[in-house]
Amino acid sequence: MPAAPSADSTPVAHQTVASRPASATRLSLSHLTAQHETNLLGTIHGGVVMTLVDSAAGVVAARHSGGPAVTASMDEMVFLVPVRVGDVVHFTAQVNWTGRSSMEIGVRITADRWDAVGPQIHVATAYLVFVAVDEEGKPRPVPQVVPETDEDHRRMREAEIRRSHRLARRQAIIASREAPE
């Protein structure tokens, strides 16, 4: 995926940026659901929603890091209500936290009916971890995300909690494999 041009026409991938505000790479994507995306219950496949979540998060990760980024994990995906055929599904994604080469991207998914005016319904929330990679597929540094609002600060604190849980879970699994049977 080519890097998006910056305001001065220098490709983002070739700029060295120490930090970037959370709002700089936030993305909204909308999708009109169709009959061919349904499961046997007549609602939209969770995998369809997950694919769109990964796509939106991937764009945010690439924009924030200034180049290619790959999905390392989907930390959590919580479905609250089913999505129906004809729903317009909205995906809002942003960087919540950054490490040396990794980023947590949060995605909020809402839906509304294509033929009705009414409030959007919160459908799901997802948290993904992306790693920025260079031309050889090796991890590369990413700009640090700068929270701007109280909401951004909350998202960063919660992302740090999820990260500590991921690391603790990883250590527990490694220890379990090394334990005598």
Solvent accessible surface area in square Angstrom, and as a share of the most:
residue,aa,sasa,rsa
1,M,157,0.70
2,P,125,0.79
3,A,34,0.27
4,A,53,0.41
5,P,106,0.66
6,S,30,0.19
7,A,117,0.91
8,D,98,0.51
9,S,90,0.58
10,T,51,0.30
11,P,57,0.36
12,V,23,0.13
13,A,49,0.38
14,H,146,0.65
15,Q,60,0.26
16,T,142,0.83
17,V,47,0.27
18,A,89,0.69
19,S,51,0.33
20,R,29,0.11
21,P,55,0.35
22,A,2,0.02
23,S,52,0.34
24,A,60,0.47
25,T,6,0.04
26,R,90,0.33
27,L,32,0.16
28,S,87,0.56
29,L,62,0.31
30,S,67,0.43
31,H,48,0.22
32,L,108,0.54
33,T,7,0.04
34,A,34,0.26
35,Q,129,0.57
36,H,156,0.70
37,E,18,0.08
38,T,25,0.14
39,N,45,0.23
40,L,187,0.93
41,L,157,0.78
42,G,40,0.39
43,T,29,0.17
44,I,10,0.05
45,H,81,0.36
46,G,30,0.28
47,G,43,0.41
48,V,35,0.20
49,V,5,0.03
50,M,74,0.33
51,T,87,0.51
52,L,34,0.17
53,V,0,0.00
54,D,54,0.28
55,S,55,0.36
56,A,1,0.01
57,A,0,0.00
58,G,16,0.16
59,V,46,0.26
60,V,0,0.00
61,A,0,0.00
62,A,11,0.09
63,R,106,0.39
64,H,0,0.00
65,S,8,0.05
66,G,5,0.05
67,G,6,0.06
68,P,66,0.42
69,A,21,0.16
70,V,78,0.45
71,T,62,0.36
72,A,60,0.46
73,S,40,0.26
74,M,58,0.26
75,D,34,0.17
76,E,76,0.34
77,M,35,0.16
78,V,62,0.36
79,F,93,0.39
80,L,96,0.48
81,V,57,0.33
82,P,93,0.58
83,V,6,0.04
84,R,115,0.42
85,V,49,0.28
86,G,7,0.06
87,D,7,0.04
88,V,32,0.18
89,V,2,0.01
90,H,38,0.17
91,F,0,0.00
92,T,55,0.32
93,A,1,0.00
94,Q,12,0.05
95,V,1,0.01
96,N,4,0.02
97,W,27,0.09
98,T,10,0.06
99,G,15,0.15
100,R,201,0.73
101,S,18,0.11
102,S,25,0.16
103,M,0,0.00
104,E,1,0.00
105,I,0,0.00
106,G,0,0.00
107,V,1,0.01
108,R,110,0.40
109,I,0,0.00
110,T,16,0.09
111,A,3,0.03
112,D,31,0.16
113,R,74,0.27
114,W,156,0.55
115,D,91,0.47
116,A,59,0.46
117,V,159,0.91
118,G,44,0.42
119,P,122,0.76
120,Q,97,0.43
121,I,91,0.46
122,H,56,0.25
123,V,1,0.01
124,A,0,0.00
125,T,29,0.17
126,A,0,0.00
127,Y,33,0.12
128,L,1,0.00
129,V,13,0.07
130,F,5,0.02
131,V,31,0.18
132,A,0,0.00
133,V,17,0.09
134,D,45,0.23
135,E,175,0.79
136,E,141,0.63
137,G,48,0.46
138,K,118,0.50
139,P,87,0.55
140,R,45,0.16
141,P,104,0.66
142,V,12,0.07
143,P,11,0.07
144,Q,79,0.35
145,V,10,0.06
146,V,64,0.37
147,P,27,0.17
148,E,87,0.39
149,T,73,0.42
150,D,129,0.67
151,E,87,0.39
152,D,6,0.03
153,H,84,0.38
154,R,86,0.31
155,R,38,0.14
156,M,40,0.18
157,R,140,0.51
158,E,56,0.25
159,A,1,0.01
160,E,81,0.36
161,I,96,0.49
162,R,33,0.12
163,R,95,0.35
164,S,59,0.38
165,H,111,0.50
166,R,38,0.14
167,L,75,0.37
168,A,63,0.49
169,R,129,0.47
170,R,149,0.54
171,Q,110,0.49
172,A,62,0.48
173,I,76,0.39
174,I,65,0.33
175,A,58,0.45
176,S,79,0.51
177,R,197,0.72
178,E,132,0.59
179,A,53,0.41
180,P,133,0.84
181,E,223,1.00
